[in-house]
Amino acid sequence: MSRYKGGCQITPRDIELFHYLFANKVALKTQIMRDVFRKSHPTVSLRLQKLVHHHWLDRTAISGFGNMRYTYSISTKTLGEYIQSEWYDLTESKRKSDAPAHDIVLIDIRNKLKSLSNVTQIISENMLQRKPSNSSSDSYGAFRRLNSDNALKLSFPNEDEYLLPLEYEASTKSSSRCRDKVMQYYTMTDFPAILYIVEKTSTQKQLVLCEQDLVQNARPKLFFAQANDVLHHEGKVTFTNFKGDTLALI
């Protein structure tokens, strides 16, 4: 049912859009068309313009994707009206992305991984802030403590389900920051594997060096895939650790 608020009739599709943008923190119009409106049509642009005009959405110009484009995120008004604070820790959740280029690619990565049958659910960083019903049911606590980009739920035939962190690294970080992140994953969690999608081979090499210093001869937990391979997969994505062990998702 539509509701007329703030000079604009808010439809169920608008509310779906608000929650989509809260989950992803930011999105391009093409991603909104694909994931929310599920069509490419001039009326989508007009609707976005109207929601921006009535302060339900914020629009920001961004470069780095071939030409100048606009990103969309929810406004402060929308956060207060439509994102329920009893469900989410809004002190930790981010209304807008502070790394839009990173998060825009991450939306497409999630979209491609969702097409794989082994992937049953992907929970974004903001959605990981959902408050547990009680402390014993807080399955996302470790992800929140380490600010994981995503939690990835995997299911394999004749095996248990796995809930693993998925990180996307668009650039190579400082050695100390890299070492701290790997150390935290090893000392603060008991995940059997940590999945990394990287843009650059140099980033993977740096993470591997940090892990090798830490684990010595133990089984490595970091598994890597190249972003380009994920974004253009044809039904299979393979993650590999530095010893050559693989985790294939189909």
Secondary structure as GFF3:
##gff-version 3
##sequence-region A 1 250
A	DSSP	beta_strand	3	5	.	.	.	ID=ss1
A	DSSP	beta_strand	8	10	.	.	.	ID=ss2
A	DSSP	alpha_helix	12	24	.	.	.	ID=ss3
A	DSSP	beta_strand	27	28	.	.	.	ID=ss4
A	DSSP	alpha_helix	29	32	.	.	.	ID=ss5
A	DSSP	pi_helix	33	37	.	.	.	ID=ss6
A	DSSP	alpha_helix	42	53	.	.	.	ID=ss7
A	DSSP	beta_strand	57	62	.	.	.	ID=ss8
A	DSSP	beta_strand	69	74	.	.	.	ID=ss9
A	DSSP	alpha_helix	76	82	.	.	.	ID=ss10
A	DSSP	alpha_helix	100	113	.	.	.	ID=ss11
A	DSSP	beta_strand	119	124	.	.	.	ID=ss12
A	DSSP	three_ten_helix	127	129	.	.	.	ID=ss13
A	DSSP	three_ten_helix	135	137	.	.	.	ID=ss14
A	DSSP	alpha_helix	141	145	.	.	.	ID=ss15
A	DSSP	beta_strand	150	154	.	.	.	ID=ss16
A	DSSP	beta_strand	162	169	.	.	.	ID=ss17
A	DSSP	alpha_helix	175	188	.	.	.	ID=ss18
A	DSSP	beta_strand	194	198	.	.	.	ID=ss19
A	DSSP	alpha_helix	201	215	.	.	.	ID=ss20
A	DSSP	beta_strand	222	226	.	.	.	ID=ss21
A	DSSP	alpha_helix	227	231	.	.	.	ID=ss22
A	DSSP	beta_strand	237	240	.	.	.	ID=ss23
A	DSSP	beta_strand	246	249	.	.	.	ID=ss24
###
